[in-house]
Amino acid sequence: MARRPLVVGNWKMNGTAREAAHLARALVDGHPDGAADVAVCPPFPYLAAVAGIVAGTPVALGAQDVSPQASGAHTGEVSAGMLHDVGCRWVIVGHSERRTRLGETDEAVRAKFERARESGLAPIACVGETLEEREAGEAEQVVGRQVDALLADGGAEAVGESVIAYEPVWAIGTGRNAAPEDAQAMHRAVRDRVASRRAAAAESVRILYGGSVNEKNAAELFSMPDIDGGLVGGASLDPDRFIAICRAAGG
């Protein structure tokens, strides 16, 4: 099964309203028509403004997080329905920065994953190991556990319709990067884990690489058979760099 590449820009907690609008317009104007899907995930306050710029273009809108609750007295939270209403198609769940700094558990990520799907959003579920876990030889065990949480209770079919992003935590924002062959090995392990529950889902799920992807290493990473695109952090804040990554994904 041919999987269409996907490149997602995670802007994290960066920029101003003016900068967000400028970046969105630059991406729309310079978007490479090709064989890759493209999405951007601005900070919550800028979603509506960016939505107005990318609406009707090949650039899709996503959010960086979502509440596991549908609605109610949850001060500071943003629901999946709200994100869908403002024009989001995608939402990141379980990013490593939320797992490691805010203590999000596998169960919490699974709850967000399910809520997003129920509300018509496509979740991008992040998995990955820390440097200590990798050096201890526990990388596949840790990532496997995180994937299993998504697959629980019949979730394998849902995963097939969603996206998984493998983030080696030790490579995020550090400039370090897994060798393409090492990244491919983990992507293959993730796909095999899904296949152990549902073979069809394993063939269809897109698995993105999210460890300091940039315009210099993108083509080599994306050439690996089980790497279906990238979750891009810092490089997504520069339109020229991000567009170059998108071009690499589209071949």
Phi, psi and omega in degrees: 000128178280125179257127181286127181298152179224133175237126183240127177265116177260104184283349179053212183263068184227151169093172174243174178301318180295316180294322179296317179295318179298316181295317180297317180295320180296322179291319178296316182291325185256007183303127180280115175295122183187207190261017180240142170277148182227137176218154175232146182236090179283169170299154183310315185297341185255002183301313184296317181295315179293324178303319180294333181276321185268351181304132179078009179247173178287353180270119181268160182254139176222168177244165186267349181191169180205151176283146174283351180267146181286322181187180174117197186277077182229075186305130178088351181269159178232126185276161177297322178298321177296317180296316178298319182296327182276353175115008179287141171254327186243159170209135177278133174231141176072028177303146185302328179294330177279324177295313187277325184265331183248001174072026178293129181270168175302322181293321178294319179295319178299319180297320178292320178303312181293318180298318179301311181299317181297335183262006177089011176262152175263112181282145171249098187271121184266139176224155178167164184246155175278170178298319180298320179292322178293315182293336178275002180076022185253009187303308182294325178296315181295311181295321178300319178298319180293322177292319180302325179298325178287331184274349186297152174055046177079016184283354183300320179295321179296321179298323180299335180264003185241199181226140172247136176244120177272118179243104169292109190303326182291349182255354186278119177071008183256346186084348176281158182210143172292142174300145181309322180292324178290319177297317178299319181299319179288322176299320178295321179296321178296315181296321178295325179296317178294320182298331180295340178256321183203108185298318182296322179295322180296325180286329186266333184294134176270130180245117183262153174261134185230045180237086178057050175289135177217178185291345182272327184253355187299312185300318181292318178297314184288347178282347179290141189296335183251007176260113189257020180138197185217150168257109194252129179264259187306319182293343180282350179274354176246112186301322181295317180293317183293319178297322177297322178294317178300320178297320179296324180291325181280356177077000000 
